[in-house]
């Protein structure tokens, strides 16, 4: 019976990640940010690890410093042995590793809480379930690092013994990996790390030297894995985009609502909460609230200092998630008095998306609900049956009704212009691919297409910190590339096609890709110019598929 829970977890992991291996026709995640993120593993292993960070690969021929154009160095580094297979294969392995780390870390915590296999499995499922909502909101695989990062932090706090050097140093290394899981982990887990490690030490009051050594190991491991970003943060004036914190803040109402489109709660006839769009939503399941309500006044539970600390971390993280105001259904009730501090003080200021801090609050409440259940009911005869009931519930209303039995993937076969991309791939290496319009961070597929044609592109989707003022100014100075966006005030060379041809030849632009999905109502001037461009005899259409049309510039005409 002891093996039934691990066997079930391994089976669910294999089923959940089985969708990742149909890479010929499917891509991990949606057709939005994951498309750009698919290029990150290859970039990380080939460039970041070798400190080859200045490139014109994504904004050719401008060139950018991409010191910050990566995240989640752990577990991203574990995909490097698969570099010869391509960045897309690495990205799919990365997705599987993130899920595996969530299950493993939650299992480590569950083992400390329960002897019961049913309750161990139930805890893992509820922790994993939180990831379904996070992934649905943003589909950023790096955000899943917050799930396993907090679970691993809990395990460290529950099991650390500072008088035992090996034990302490192992936990120090684990915390270093937690911080390397994502720069969002640095923002939202640094304070919980300080609080939990400090609490554990003052409970034991011994092994101070081992505490210091563990801190050194954690710092060195994190620093080594995130070194380029740390260096850029300390030496460059990076864009902060603090103004977006009000757009990506958390709404208090979402805490008390089931997922907006969740079939399990369709009988409630919930209205469409339009004000809870994007990252403002991060719900807590009804059973978590019920468990907390039923046992909240268990006096013996609150005598445990660790439980009080977890509650405090949850409340602090909730305040951090609210951004400028305490909002309820999009209405600002009163200002957040800590926002000026959170907006400017590292590590909180590292994140322009305060709503993600609510992930820690949800995980704190989940941990407390299970810890409360253990404190009040663990000696009851029906405790084991209740555990299995929670497992069944979590599977049904988690992956099944959320349509997350399989890790989500998107069809690429119906829109990918493979014939044209193969033609580009066979061209000389110095040929550039021009994207129209230059959507930059509005067209994530620019990077994805590059994984097939392997040529530098004139517009790429990279970290917003890469678009600093020198880079944008240099791009704007180019008489062609600086006028390929929809908001351009004038077209290249004011429509002089001969000068355009000469400049494209000078830049070694060999191909043009138009993505009509990136065209907006403001693109009228650019489209008018482009329609005239298509009449030129030196432009040869290679393929049209989905929203993409690809042309080759004929050097002989």
C-alpha angles and dihedrals in degrees: 000000000000091000097049095085096049090045091051091048093051090048092050091047092053092048093045095050097039089095091064096072099064089086097149093070105011135062127200113259129353131321090265129067096350088063090064094038090058088074094053101082093055091046091048097049096041101037114014095049090049092043091238093142107146110082146151092209095106102029104028127213093006099065126209139210103244097185089130099037095108139063139185096036083179117080090010091075089061089066094059095093086065094054093111088060092059138258094278091059089047091050092054090049088049090055091050091048092053091054092045091052092051091053095043096047094045089048090054090054093044091054089057092049104041143029089195116096090210094056093043090054092044092053092050091049093051092048090047091045091062086063092060090064095043092050092047093054099049110357089218106149090199089065089066086069086073090063098052091034094060092042091051089048090053090051091051092050092047096048108029116122109186094194088062107073097198091049093049095046092048090054090047090055090048091053090049089056090047090057090045090053092086139332084246086063088055090053100043105028104041093083093044088051092053092046097047096042091047092049092049092050095048089049091056101028094196138091097046092159090054089049090056092047091050089051091051091050092048092048094046094047093048092043093050094050096043097033099123092050093045091050092049092048091053098042107031135061097239123190109259104188090202088160089074092064090087091053094047100042129121126260117217093215092066090065090068100042129079116236108300096241098028110141091208090068100036091113089069089067093221117196120239104268098212092176091063096065127134114004098347091093126078110144131202115220117249092241091059091054091045092051091049093047094049095051104025093109096050097129096199090057094058092049085073106093093205091061091051090050092052090050090050091050090050092052094046091049090049091054090048090052095057098074116199098344144026098247130193114189091340095309116119107230098181136335123273104245092205097053097095088054095044091048094056108025120087132259092026092050091059090081123068088187108070092172089075090070087071087072088073091049092052091049091047091052091047092051091048093049091054093042089050091050090052093049095050107030110021092105094052119107092231095052094099093049090050089054093055090046089056090050091053092045093049093050093049100044093032117050099000102051092032089056089238101122084115123038104259118260134172132227112250100169094079095059109021110110093218097166093055093042090053089052091052091047090057093052123099112287095243094062114111127216115222117208120209120232101027091229094163105181092010096068113054094174093071089082093042093055088049089063086067103040098034095209130125114267129214093223126032140175105241136151112302088236088068092063095079123157097265091053095047092045092051091049092050091053093062107098092219110024091042090059104048097092124099093245094053113139092213138014123248111290088347090280099311099147096190093056088045091053092049092050094047088051090050091051090046092236105170103168141031125207120194118197107194090191088071094054114109133186088267091064096083096110094044092048093049090054092045093053088055090048090056090063092065114110092222092065115085123188113229103179145339118206132155108329093336131095121180128199133185122216106230108222092199098060 
